[in-house]
């Protein structure tokens, strides 16, 4: 009995020494599911953070919008009721961080590889810092590189357009296209002569199915993951903008962390960025490879120059700083 008590005391002492004295857990909300690139990256972030902090700082990840929609999460970050959220750069101007929104403007990037080049460049760091400088309640900790957002339409619309083998700018005229509730996406669709229709993401499938909207726009992986191909099996490769994901931390949460803890978070963000890029590259290709099997028809755009020209006036509406950023990206001066 005496030996057993001694052993129990020894085990307790070992556990006391090895367990973090002041462990903190941060809540991270993601509106998509487990197979989404940003969710995979969030898990990589959590694993890296637990590793380098020795368990002192951990992440509790909630998926499928468990802690709220995108708008609710963005507000929660500002209010300090949510610690971390993967937001979109194109949404941030609506919440007071204008400069980083340059990356979400239509036809800024050529492809995902160029987006990754910017993400790892000094310009990428400048854009992240601009969010903190805006003093609007967010800290932009890192990029989550996603692929381009493109259009998809329903069978009834495809038939009305004459069942084409490709797609052109004139076909956009008057189409009701679902967009996220951001000024930028609404204005982009208006520039393309479509009727921009903001609808909650959770309602998109049924809205396509019932004909409330003619089509929508998103990255190909989200398109497949959410089974939108079942109700809108015509995918248009216009690549009007990129999913410029940003790891957003509440300024209140960030300021509550020590300098060492902030350093751990920054290191974990780098791991998440690389994980997201590599994963999304593979997923994008896998999605396109499955189109024939899934009965999805790919509609290439034949006159992309017209689309780009139609959206060019949106650049002129931006501040000089934003216009300069666009010029730097398009010229390769990162």
MARSELUM-453176 format. One record per residue (C-alpha): residue number from 1; residue in one letter; chain; x, y, z. Coordinates in steps of 0.001 Angstrom, whole numbers, plus 500000, padded with zeros to 6 digits. Layout:
BEGIN
[NUM; 'A'; 'A'; [X; Y; Z]];
...
! end
This chain:
BEGIN
[1; 'X'; 'A'; [500000; 500000; 500000]];
[2; 'X'; 'A'; [502821; 502330; 500943]];
[3; 'X'; 'A'; [504551; 501631; 497605]];
[4; 'X'; 'A'; [501296; 502321; 495725]];
[5; 'X'; 'A'; [500833; 505689; 497473]];
[6; 'X'; 'A'; [504452; 506588; 496698]];
[7; 'X'; 'A'; [503926; 505683; 493038]];
[8; 'X'; 'A'; [500738; 507752; 492828]];
[9; 'X'; 'A'; [502497; 510769; 494308]];
[10; 'X'; 'A'; [505346; 510382; 491815]];
[11; 'X'; 'A'; [502924; 510232; 488864]];
[12; 'X'; 'A'; [501073; 513288; 490140]];
[13; 'X'; 'A'; [504332; 515222; 490382]];
[14; 'X'; 'A'; [505304; 514280; 486835]];
[15; 'X'; 'A'; [501917; 515395; 485515]];
[16; 'X'; 'A'; [502131; 518632; 487453]];
[17; 'X'; 'A'; [505531; 519398; 485973]];
[18; 'X'; 'A'; [504570; 518463; 482395]];
[19; 'X'; 'A'; [501149; 520152; 482266]];
[20; 'X'; 'A'; [501042; 523837; 481207]];
[21; 'X'; 'A'; [500546; 526048; 484224]];
[22; 'X'; 'A'; [498393; 528655; 482458]];
[23; 'X'; 'A'; [496903; 527002; 479376]];
[24; 'X'; 'A'; [494741; 529217; 477153]];
[25; 'X'; 'A'; [492235; 528072; 474545]];
[26; 'X'; 'A'; [491140; 530311; 471662]];
[27; 'X'; 'A'; [487918; 529722; 469704]];
[28; 'X'; 'A'; [488149; 529623; 465884]];
[29; 'X'; 'A'; [485011; 529605; 463739]];
[30; 'X'; 'A'; [484965; 528413; 460107]];
[31; 'X'; 'A'; [481804; 528542; 458012]];
[32; 'X'; 'A'; [482829; 525604; 455803]];
[33; 'X'; 'A'; [483300; 521892; 456513]];
[34; 'X'; 'A'; [486245; 519628; 457213]];
[35; 'X'; 'A'; [487391; 519134; 453616]];
[36; 'X'; 'A'; [487609; 522865; 452869]];
[37; 'X'; 'A'; [491148; 524224; 452433]];
[38; 'X'; 'A'; [490825; 526866; 455140]];
[39; 'X'; 'A'; [489574; 524250; 457605]];
[40; 'X'; 'A'; [492516; 521971; 456810]];
[41; 'X'; 'A'; [494792; 524975; 457329]];
[42; 'X'; 'A'; [493091; 525779; 460640]];
[43; 'X'; 'A'; [493847; 522264; 461878]];
[44; 'X'; 'A'; [497476; 522697; 460794]];
[45; 'X'; 'A'; [497562; 526005; 462677]];
[46; 'X'; 'A'; [496141; 524365; 465801]];
[47; 'X'; 'A'; [498598; 521459; 465678]];
[48; 'X'; 'A'; [501599; 523737; 465174]];
[49; 'X'; 'A'; [500488; 526108; 467925]];
[50; 'X'; 'A'; [500034; 523283; 470427]];
[51; 'X'; 'A'; [503444; 521905; 469477]];
[52; 'X'; 'A'; [505498; 525099; 469773]];
[53; 'X'; 'A'; [503662; 526338; 472854]];
[54; 'X'; 'A'; [503928; 523029; 474653]];
[55; 'X'; 'A'; [500157; 523045; 475040]];
[56; 'X'; 'A'; [500075; 526466; 476705]];
[57; 'X'; 'A'; [498092; 527953; 473820]];
[58; 'X'; 'A'; [495528; 525833; 471967]];
[59; 'X'; 'A'; [492730; 526216; 469417]];
[60; 'X'; 'A'; [489157; 524976; 469691]];
[61; 'X'; 'A'; [487995; 524780; 466066]];
[62; 'X'; 'A'; [484303; 524975; 465161]];
[63; 'X'; 'A'; [483299; 524177; 461567]];
[64; 'X'; 'A'; [480189; 524559; 459395]];
[65; 'X'; 'A'; [479378; 527924; 460939]];
[66; 'X'; 'A'; [478689; 526485; 464390]];
[67; 'X'; 'A'; [479535; 529822; 466013]];
[68; 'X'; 'A'; [477774; 531927; 463400]];
[69; 'X'; 'A'; [477685; 533081; 459784]];
[70; 'X'; 'A'; [480417; 535093; 458100]];
[71; 'X'; 'A'; [478773; 538408; 459017]];
[72; 'X'; 'A'; [478181; 537276; 462611]];
[73; 'X'; 'A'; [481784; 536072; 462887]];
[74; 'X'; 'A'; [483199; 539320; 461511]];
[75; 'X'; 'A'; [481141; 541253; 464050]];
[76; 'X'; 'A'; [482118; 538842; 466822]];
[77; 'X'; 'A'; [485811; 539418; 466124]];
[78; 'X'; 'A'; [485310; 543190; 466308]];
[79; 'X'; 'A'; [483357; 542897; 469545]];
[80; 'X'; 'A'; [485844; 540457; 471089]];
[81; 'X'; 'A'; [483284; 537665; 471530]];
[82; 'X'; 'A'; [485125; 535431; 469024]];
[83; 'X'; 'A'; [488886; 534928; 468975]];
[84; 'X'; 'A'; [489691; 533825; 465402]];
[85; 'X'; 'A'; [487888; 533655; 462066]];
[86; 'X'; 'A'; [489007; 532988; 458512]];
[87; 'X'; 'A'; [487637; 536029; 456730]];
[88; 'X'; 'A'; [487948; 537255; 453155]];
[89; 'X'; 'A'; [490053; 540236; 452182]];
[90; 'X'; 'A'; [487219; 541446; 449948]];
[91; 'X'; 'A'; [484918; 541708; 453002]];
[92; 'X'; 'A'; [487276; 543741; 455159]];
[93; 'X'; 'A'; [486601; 547153; 453556]];
[94; 'X'; 'A'; [483011; 546784; 454805]];
[95; 'X'; 'A'; [484406; 546635; 458347]];
[96; 'X'; 'A'; [486898; 549490; 458172]];
[97; 'X'; 'A'; [490041; 547915; 456655]];
[98; 'X'; 'A'; [490056; 549311; 453127]];
[99; 'X'; 'A'; [493573; 548704; 451823]];
[100; 'X'; 'A'; [493688; 544899; 451977]];
[101; 'X'; 'A'; [490479; 544819; 449953]];
[102; 'X'; 'A'; [492586; 545597; 446873]];
[103; 'X'; 'A'; [493355; 541877; 446606]];
[104; 'X'; 'A'; [489686; 541045; 446176]];
[105; 'X'; 'A'; [489069; 543367; 443252]];
[106; 'X'; 'A'; [488234; 541594; 439988]];
[107; 'X'; 'A'; [491013; 540416; 437688]];
[108; 'X'; 'A'; [493900; 541596; 439890]];
[109; 'X'; 'A'; [495659; 538190; 439942]];
[110; 'X'; 'A'; [496508; 536025; 436938]];
[111; 'X'; 'A'; [496361; 532737; 438833]];
[112; 'X'; 'A'; [496738; 531085; 442233]];
[113; 'X'; 'A'; [500518; 530907; 441916]];
[114; 'X'; 'A'; [500716; 534696; 441632]];
[115; 'X'; 'A'; [498489; 535086; 444683]];
[116; 'X'; 'A'; [500899; 532842; 446611]];
[117; 'X'; 'A'; [503845; 534966; 445423]];
[118; 'X'; 'A'; [502167; 538069; 446833]];
[119; 'X'; 'A'; [501242; 536269; 450079]];
[120; 'X'; 'A'; [504892; 535450; 450839]];
[121; 'X'; 'A'; [506212; 538851; 449681]];
[122; 'X'; 'A'; [506869; 542125; 451532]];
[123; 'X'; 'A'; [503702; 543490; 449917]];
[124; 'X'; 'A'; [501751; 540607; 451433]];
[125; 'X'; 'A'; [503060; 541592; 454876]];
[126; 'X'; 'A'; [502222; 545264; 454222]];
[127; 'X'; 'A'; [498647; 544350; 453393]];
[128; 'X'; 'A'; [498275; 542298; 456575]];
[129; 'X'; 'A'; [499721; 545163; 458634]];
[130; 'X'; 'A'; [497251; 547594; 457029]];
[131; 'X'; 'A'; [494419; 545815; 458878]];
[132; 'X'; 'A'; [495935; 546510; 462287]];
[133; 'X'; 'A'; [496752; 550057; 461166]];
[134; 'X'; 'A'; [493086; 550610; 460332]];
[135; 'X'; 'A'; [492336; 550139; 464060]];
[136; 'X'; 'A'; [488974; 548496; 463425]];
[137; 'X'; 'A'; [489187; 545588; 465846]];
[138; 'X'; 'A'; [491048; 543044; 463695]];
[139; 'X'; 'A'; [494572; 541694; 463508]];
[140; 'X'; 'A'; [495335; 540021; 460161]];
[141; 'X'; 'A'; [497683; 537225; 461148]];
[142; 'X'; 'A'; [498274; 535504; 457826]];
[143; 'X'; 'A'; [497044; 534577; 454357]];
[144; 'X'; 'A'; [495150; 531436; 453403]];
[145; 'X'; 'A'; [495696; 531144; 449656]];
[146; 'X'; 'A'; [492699; 529881; 447745]];
[147; 'X'; 'A'; [491901; 529508; 444065]];
[148; 'X'; 'A'; [489819; 531735; 441801]];
[149; 'X'; 'A'; [486111; 532273; 442192]];
[150; 'X'; 'A'; [484130; 531515; 439058]];
[151; 'X'; 'A'; [480493; 531374; 437984]];
[152; 'X'; 'A'; [478062; 528475; 437715]];
[153; 'X'; 'A'; [474525; 528416; 436323]];
[154; 'X'; 'A'; [471441; 526212; 436445]];
[155; 'X'; 'A'; [470135; 523947; 433632]];
[156; 'X'; 'A'; [467171; 526231; 432865]];
[157; 'X'; 'A'; [469469; 529207; 432320]];
[158; 'X'; 'A'; [471833; 527137; 430209]];
[159; 'X'; 'A'; [468936; 526122; 427973]];
[160; 'X'; 'A'; [467697; 529732; 427701]];
[161; 'X'; 'A'; [471174; 530723; 426505]];
[162; 'X'; 'A'; [470925; 528147; 423727]];
[163; 'X'; 'A'; [472985; 525355; 425334]];
[164; 'X'; 'A'; [476343; 526903; 424354]];
[165; 'X'; 'A'; [479714; 525144; 424282]];
[166; 'X'; 'A'; [481443; 528207; 425735]];
[167; 'X'; 'A'; [480495; 531457; 427438]];
[168; 'X'; 'A'; [480855; 535122; 426529]];
[169; 'X'; 'A'; [480339; 538500; 428175]];
[170; 'X'; 'A'; [476978; 539200; 426528]];
[171; 'X'; 'A'; [475479; 536107; 428164]];
[172; 'X'; 'A'; [475854; 537750; 431579]];
[173; 'X'; 'A'; [473274; 540402; 430791]];
[174; 'X'; 'A'; [470492; 540329; 433389]];
[175; 'X'; 'A'; [471445; 537033; 435027]];
[176; 'X'; 'A'; [470501; 536863; 438717]];
[177; 'X'; 'A'; [473775; 535892; 440379]];
[178; 'X'; 'A'; [474019; 535161; 444095]];
[179; 'X'; 'A'; [476887; 537023; 445761]];
[180; 'X'; 'A'; [478168; 537354; 449348]];
[181; 'X'; 'A'; [476857; 540378; 451195]];
[182; 'X'; 'A'; [479805; 542644; 450365]];
[183; 'X'; 'A'; [479859; 545853; 448360]];
[184; 'X'; 'A'; [482765; 544621; 446258]];
[185; 'X'; 'A'; [481075; 541450; 445032]];
[186; 'X'; 'A'; [477810; 543278; 444391]];
[187; 'X'; 'A'; [479621; 545948; 442365]];
[188; 'X'; 'A'; [481620; 543331; 440461]];
[189; 'X'; 'A'; [478481; 541562; 439264]];
[190; 'X'; 'A'; [476861; 544882; 438372]];
[191; 'X'; 'A'; [479938; 545770; 436300]];
[192; 'X'; 'A'; [479471; 542467; 434476]];
[193; 'X'; 'A'; [475844; 543478; 433716]];
[194; 'X'; 'A'; [474413; 540813; 436009]];
[195; 'X'; 'A'; [471772; 541327; 438676]];
[196; 'X'; 'A'; [473676; 540903; 441955]];
[197; 'X'; 'A'; [471539; 539034; 444509]];
[198; 'X'; 'A'; [472922; 538820; 448074]];
[199; 'X'; 'A'; [471690; 535623; 449741]];
[200; 'X'; 'A'; [472924; 533814; 452839]];
[201; 'X'; 'A'; [475301; 530988; 451958]];
[202; 'X'; 'A'; [473156; 528445; 453793]];
[203; 'X'; 'A'; [470253; 529278; 451473]];
[204; 'X'; 'A'; [472169; 529075; 448190]];
[205; 'X'; 'A'; [471469; 525428; 447306]];
[206; 'X'; 'A'; [467700; 525815; 447591]];
[207; 'X'; 'A'; [467814; 529212; 445861]];
[208; 'X'; 'A'; [469514; 527617; 442845]];
[209; 'X'; 'A'; [467150; 524664; 442960]];
[210; 'X'; 'A'; [464009; 526807; 443073]];
[211; 'X'; 'A'; [465178; 529366; 440517]];
[212; 'X'; 'A'; [465385; 532291; 442951]];
[213; 'X'; 'A'; [468772; 532897; 441355]];
[214; 'X'; 'A'; [470126; 531887; 437941]];
[215; 'X'; 'A'; [473582; 531144; 439213]];
[216; 'X'; 'A'; [476242; 531961; 441750]];
[217; 'X'; 'A'; [479994; 532345; 442101]];
[218; 'X'; 'A'; [482567; 530561; 444231]];
[219; 'X'; 'A'; [485755; 528552; 444086]];
[220; 'X'; 'A'; [485521; 525142; 442470]];
[221; 'X'; 'A'; [486264; 523285; 445711]];
[222; 'X'; 'A'; [483413; 525009; 447567]];
[223; 'X'; 'A'; [481208; 524411; 444538]];
[224; 'X'; 'A'; [481835; 520674; 444797]];
[225; 'X'; 'A'; [481951; 520400; 448602]];
[226; 'X'; 'A'; [478524; 521992; 448917]];
[227; 'X'; 'A'; [477046; 519931; 446048]];
[228; 'X'; 'A'; [476079; 523025; 444078]];
[229; 'X'; 'A'; [476937; 520988; 440973]];
[230; 'X'; 'A'; [473729; 519012; 441578]];
[231; 'X'; 'A'; [471555; 522073; 440903]];
[232; 'X'; 'A'; [473938; 524197; 438783]];
[233; 'X'; 'A'; [476048; 521793; 436690]];
[234; 'X'; 'A'; [477451; 524411; 434288]];
[235; 'X'; 'A'; [480744; 525921; 435453]];
[236; 'X'; 'A'; [482096; 529088; 433794]];
[237; 'X'; 'A'; [485842; 529659; 434094]];
[238; 'X'; 'A'; [485839; 533464; 434325]];
[239; 'X'; 'A'; [488032; 533565; 437487]];
[240; 'X'; 'A'; [486782; 537055; 438313]];
[241; 'X'; 'A'; [488406; 537182; 441733]];
[242; 'X'; 'A'; [490346; 535042; 444178]];
[243; 'X'; 'A'; [489403; 533707; 447572]];
[244; 'X'; 'A'; [491888; 535835; 449467]];
[245; 'X'; 'A'; [491469; 534199; 452855]];
[246; 'X'; 'A'; [492864; 535986; 455900]];
[247; 'X'; 'A'; [493338; 534631; 459425]];
[248; 'X'; 'A'; [491672; 537303; 461536]];
[249; 'X'; 'A'; [492250; 537581; 465279]];
[250; 'X'; 'A'; [490241; 539830; 467552]];
[251; 'X'; 'A'; [492354; 542830; 468576]];
[252; 'X'; 'A'; [491151; 542281; 472145]];
[253; 'X'; 'A'; [492377; 538673; 472062]];
[254; 'X'; 'A'; [495680; 539655; 470454]];
[255; 'X'; 'A'; [496387; 542358; 473014]];
[256; 'X'; 'A'; [495719; 539873; 475823]];
[257; 'X'; 'A'; [498569; 537637; 474608]];
[258; 'X'; 'A'; [502164; 537961; 475673]];
[259; 'X'; 'A'; [504865; 538764; 473125]];
[260; 'X'; 'A'; [505940; 535118; 473224]];
[261; 'X'; 'A'; [502385; 533911; 472628]];
[262; 'X'; 'A'; [502005; 536321; 469699]];
[263; 'X'; 'A'; [505215; 534884; 468257]];
[264; 'X'; 'A'; [503774; 531366; 468495]];
[265; 'X'; 'A'; [500635; 532530; 466679]];
[266; 'X'; 'A'; [502664; 534090; 463852]];
[267; 'X'; 'A'; [504692; 530921; 463408]];
[268; 'X'; 'A'; [501533; 528797; 463319]];
[269; 'X'; 'A'; [500067; 531143; 460700]];
[270; 'X'; 'A'; [503003; 530461; 458359]];
[271; 'X'; 'A'; [502355; 526724; 458644]];
[272; 'X'; 'A'; [498663; 527276; 457926]];
[273; 'X'; 'A'; [499449; 529381; 454847]];
[274; 'X'; 'A'; [501664; 526743; 453244]];
[275; 'X'; 'A'; [499258; 523941; 454136]];
[276; 'X'; 'A'; [496334; 525797; 452592]];
[277; 'X'; 'A'; [498152; 526572; 449342]];
[278; 'X'; 'A'; [499423; 523033; 448802]];
[279; 'X'; 'A'; [496097; 521464; 449710]];
[280; 'X'; 'A'; [494030; 523798; 447527]];
[281; 'X'; 'A'; [496265; 523251; 444508]];
[282; 'X'; 'A'; [495648; 519508; 444698]];
[283; 'X'; 'A'; [491947; 519870; 445472]];
[284; 'X'; 'A'; [491320; 522250; 442577]];
[285; 'X'; 'A'; [492854; 519864; 440084]];
[286; 'X'; 'A'; [490976; 516909; 441562]];
[287; 'X'; 'A'; [487688; 518790; 441232]];
[288; 'X'; 'A'; [488230; 519634; 437573]];
[289; 'X'; 'A'; [489331; 516068; 436876]];
[290; 'X'; 'A'; [486004; 514820; 438272]];
[291; 'X'; 'A'; [483758; 517066; 436149]];
[292; 'X'; 'A'; [483036; 514530; 433425]];
[293; 'X'; 'A'; [482229; 511796; 435927]];
[294; 'X'; 'A'; [479928; 514148; 437872]];
[295; 'X'; 'A'; [478134; 515341; 434745]];
[296; 'X'; 'A'; [479415; 518912; 435007]];
[297; 'X'; 'A'; [479940; 520870; 431820]];
[298; 'X'; 'A'; [482889; 523274; 431720]];
[299; 'X'; 'A'; [482160; 526489; 429823]];
[300; 'X'; 'A'; [485381; 528343; 428922]];
[301; 'X'; 'A'; [485207; 532118; 428542]];
[302; 'X'; 'A'; [486098; 533223; 425024]];
[303; 'X'; 'A'; [486368; 537001; 425494]];
[304; 'X'; 'A'; [487922; 537572; 428928]];
[305; 'X'; 'A'; [489285; 540951; 427784]];
[306; 'X'; 'A'; [485705; 542303; 427727]];
[307; 'X'; 'A'; [485145; 541128; 431302]];
[308; 'X'; 'A'; [488358; 542770; 432460]];
[309; 'X'; 'A'; [487519; 546029; 430669]];
[310; 'X'; 'A'; [484016; 546089; 432183]];
[311; 'X'; 'A'; [485488; 545842; 435696]];
[312; 'X'; 'A'; [488320; 548342; 435164]];
[313; 'X'; 'A'; [486187; 551320; 436331]];
[314; 'X'; 'A'; [486039; 549699; 439787]];
[315; 'X'; 'A'; [489780; 550398; 440129]];
[316; 'X'; 'A'; [489253; 554111; 439503]];
[317; 'X'; 'A'; [486809; 554277; 442410]];
[318; 'X'; 'A'; [489506; 553162; 444854]];
[319; 'X'; 'A'; [491913; 555326; 446821]];
[320; 'X'; 'A'; [495325; 556172; 445382]];
[321; 'X'; 'A'; [496910; 553736; 447839]];
[322; 'X'; 'A'; [494709; 550875; 446662]];
[323; 'X'; 'A'; [495305; 551746; 443006]];
[324; 'X'; 'A'; [499041; 551684; 443676]];
[325; 'X'; 'A'; [498760; 548211; 445234]];
[326; 'X'; 'A'; [496839; 546938; 442213]];
[327; 'X'; 'A'; [499521; 548316; 439911]];
[328; 'X'; 'A'; [502270; 546667; 441979]];
[329; 'X'; 'A'; [500553; 543284; 441818]];
[330; 'X'; 'A'; [499835; 543436; 438113]];
[331; 'X'; 'A'; [503390; 544579; 437324]];
[332; 'X'; 'A'; [504978; 541942; 439574]];
[333; 'X'; 'A'; [506509; 544577; 441882]];
[334; 'X'; 'A'; [505836; 542869; 445210]];
! end
